[in-house]
Amino acid sequence: MLTGKNFIGNKLSSLGNVTFQTFNPELNKNNNQIFYEASDDEILESVNLAKIAFESYKKTTPKERSKFLNSIADELVAVSDNLLQVYCSETGLPAGRSRGELKRTIGQLRSFADLALDGSWVEASIDTAIPDREPIPKPDLRKMMIPLGPIVVFGASNFPLAYSTAGGDTASALAAGCPVIVKSHPMHAGTGEIVSGAIISAVKKNNMPNGVFSNLNSRDINVGVQLVNHTNVKAIGFTGSLKGGRSIYDLASKRDIPIPVFAEMGSTNPIIIMPDKIKNDYQELAVKFAKSITVGSGQFCTNPGMIISIKGSEMDRFIECLKLEINKI
């Protein structure tokens, strides 16, 4: 059952006055559940909890983190029926797509669980000393990757599972020993709440520190801006538009101590068609382009976004043929 509340660490909270609803594109109406946008106090509390949690979570063993990530995957399986029902109501996407994306998300979590256990990601380097080297001794140099601190992850609009609450950014941060604060995407806040509940269940079952995960609802930029600007946030994970990603990057780079922004931005994907190809194979191309453009209801960031060719009758003929093929789908 949905509550519409934020997860501030292990606690459900709804202190804010701003509310919103998700939209069902298949029924062309709002879903019933009311969601509460995170208040300033809730934002601060989530970051403070993450900072405190980091001190103990960064000391967890690879085995403990691996078990934690696998436990999250198990919890998602346990709530899959309700999760996929809400997913479809917020996206309008078919059940097959929802099941495929959930399987992918679970696979990502288990892959990062394996990587955490493997330990190779720390890229440990040991360059031993040569104390009797002439003319001066060679020092002992050792290097390895260490967790940065609390990470903010922005949920993506077109992948409510694989690139959002428990997606690759969250899985990688948790595997590395970093607490995560998710700025949930307003288009699938219900999906995000169910996934967050699964993560919190895993937190409790594995005795992970309160604050290692939080989920904040928001329909505008205020929550995200506050999170990016907070001094206790040490990195950002973002998947989305070029405009949104650049805005986050600019904010992060203007901080007194800039932080890294790991971003996948934009989806223009220009395709160049040579004159002979568009002249001789326009019908075949139109069929292929129509399928590629509309896959996943047009929500795949890898689909063609710009077609470049020589202006003329061949291009016009191809465009008309493409229109017909898209209308058939």
N, C-alpha and C positions, 0 to 999 in steps of 0.2 A: 504494500500500500504506500502511495506517495504522500509526503507531508508538505512539500514545497519549501522546506527549510534548508538552511546551510549546515554543512558539517564543519564545525569549528573544532578541529581535532576529533575526538570521539563523541562530541556533544552536538546534538541537533539544536539549532538556534534560529530565531526569526525576529530579531530586534528592529529591523528596518521597516520603514513606512511605505517604501516603493514596492509595488507588486506588478507582476506580469503573467501572461499565459503563453504556452506554446501553441503552435498552429498545426492543424491537421490538413495537409494539402490534398489528401484524397477526398475528404468530406467538405473541404473548403470552409472550415470554421475553426474557431479556437477550441482547444481541449479544455476540459473543465477545471483541472488543477490550477490553483493559484500558487505562484512562487514568490518568495520574499527576497528582494535584492539585499545583499550584504551591506550592513551599516558600517560606518567608520570604525566603531568600536569592535565590531566583529572582524574587520580586516586586520586591525592592530592585534587583536587577540590571536588570530590564526598565525600571524607572523611571529609573534612572541613565543607561542607554543612551539612553532617549528624551530626557532633558535634554540630553545631549551632541549627539544627532542634531539637536535643534531649532536649535542655533546655526548649522548649515549649511543645514538644510532650509528654514528660514524665508527664506533668501537665494536659494533657487532661483527661476528665472523662471517666469512664467505658462506659457510654452511647455513648459518642463521638467515642470512639475506636470501639465499637460494630457496630455503624452505618457506620463507615469507612470500616470495613471488609465486611459487607453486601453489601456495595456499590461496592467494588472490585468484589464481586461475580456477582452482577448485570451487571457490565461492561463486564465481561467475557462472560456472556450470550449474550450480545448485539453484540459482535464481533465473536461469536462462528463459524459462517460459514467460514469466512476467516481464523480464527485460526486453525480449523480442517483441512482445505485444505493444509495449510503450514505444519502443524504437520505431515500429511501423506506423504508429499513430502520430508520431512527430515528424516523420520523414515522407510518408506516402510511398516508401520503397517496398518492393515485394518481400515476402517471407524468405524466399531463397537468398536474396541479397543480405538480409539481416543475419541469417544463419551463417553464411559465408564470412561475413565480417566478424562475427563473434568468434568463429573458429580461428580466424587470422589473429585476432586480439589475444586469445588464449595461447596460441602458438608463440606470439611475441613474448608474452610473459614467461613462458617456459624456456624459451631460448635465452632470455636474459638471466633466468635462474641458473641455467647451465653455465653461462658466461661468468656469472658471479662466483660460482663454485670453482670454475677453472682458474680464475685469478690472473689470466694472461693480460687482461685489460689494463692492469696497473703499469705495464711496460717497465718492469723493474730493470734497472741498469746498475751494474757494479763494476767500477774501475778501481782495482786495488792499488794500494800505495807501493811506491818503490823508494823506501827511505834513504837508500844509499846511492840514488841516482845522482850523477854529476852533470852540470855544475850545481844543481839544486835538487833537493828531494822531490819526488812526485807524490802529491797528496792522494788520499783515498777519497774517491768521488762516488756517491751513490744517489740514485734518482728513482722516483716512482710517482705514479699518479695518486692523488689523494682526493677525497670528496671536498667539494667547494663549500657546501652549506645549503640552506633552504633554496629550493628551486620553484619558480612560478611557471606553470604550464597553461597555455591558452588552448582551450578546446577548439577543434576545427569544425566548420559547419557541415562539410560533405562526408565526413567519416565519424559518426557519433561514438564509435567504439574504438576503432584501430588507431585514430589520431586524436583521441580526446582523453577522457578521464583516466582510463587505464591503458592508454595507448603507448606507443614506443617511447615518447619523451618521459612519461611517468615511470615506465618500467626501467628505462636506462638510469634515471636518477636514483630510484630506489635501489637498484643493483649496485650503484656506485657508493651508496651510503649517505645519500642526500634526502632530507625530508621534502615533500612536495605539497604545494598549494595550487590547486586547480582553479582557474577562472573559467567556470563552466560556460559553455556556449548557450545563449538564450533560446536557440531554435530547438535544442534537445535537452532542456534542463531536467526533464523527468528521467530520461535515459541516464543522464549524469548522476542523478540522485541514487538510482538503483545500483549503478556501478560503484558509487562511493560507499554505499551501505555494505556492499560485498568486500570492499577494501578494508573498511573499518572492522568488519567481522574477522578478517584475517589478521588485522593489527592486534585485536584482543586475544585471539587464539594463540598467537605467537609471542605474546607479551612484549610487543614493540611499544616504544614510548608514545604516550599521548601527544599528538601534534606532528607525528611523522607524516600524516596526511590530513589535508583539509580540502573542502570543496565549497567555493563561493559562487552564489548566483548573481547574475548581473545582466541587464539588457542594454546598458550604455557603457561608455568608456571610463567612467569615474573609478570603478573598482580596479580595473586594470592599471590605470595611471598611478593610483596610490600604491599598488603592489610593486610596480616597476621602480618607483621612486624610493621605496623603503630601504633603508641602509642595511637591514638584516637579510634582504633578498640578495642572493649571490649569482644568479644566472636565470635566464629566461628560455623557455622552449615555446616556439610559435609555429603554427601551420595556418596559412591563410592568404589574404590578399597582399599585394605589394604595398598598397597604401597603409594598411594596418601594421604590417611588419616593419615598414620604414619608420612609422611613428613610434613604435616600441623601441626600435634600435636607436632612434634619435634621443629618446628619453633616457635610455640606459647609458648612452655615451656621454650625456651631459651631467651625469651624477658626479659628485666630488671624487668618488672612486668608481670609475666606469665598470660595468659588468658585461660579460659575454651574452649575446643573443643568438641562440641556435635556431635559425629560421628557414623554413621552406616557404617562399613567397611567390605568388602569381601563378597563372596557368594559361598564358597566351598561346604557347606552343605553335609557332608559325610553321606552315607547310608550304614548300615551293613545288609547283607543278610545271614541268618543262613543256614548251609549246607542242612538241610532237606527241607527248603523252596525253595532254588534254584534248588534242585533236583526234587521236586514234582510239583512246580508251576511256572516253568521258563517261560512258554508261557504267562500266565496271568500277571506275573511280567513284562515281556518285553513290553506288550501292555500298562500297566500303566506307566512304566518308560518312554516310548517313548512319551506319551502324556504330561507327566510332564516336560520332558526335553525341548520339543519344544513349550510349551505354551508361547504365546506372542512372537513368533519368537525366542525363546530361551533367551529372555531378562529379564525374571523374576529372581530376586536375590534369590528367594526361591526354584528354581528348583534344582534337584540333580546335584552335581558337582563332586562327588567322590563315587564310589561304592566299597565297601570292602566285600570280601568273600574269601572262601578257594580256592586256586589255584587247578585246575583240570579239568576234562572233563565236569563236570556239569557247571562250570563257563564259559568254552569256549562255550558250547552249548547256554547258556543264552546270551552271548555277540553276537553270530551270529544271534540269534533270535531278539535281540534288534536292530541290524543293519537293519534287514529286516523291522521291524515295523517303524523305523525312516524313511526309504526310502519310505514307503507308504504314509507318511504325506505330 
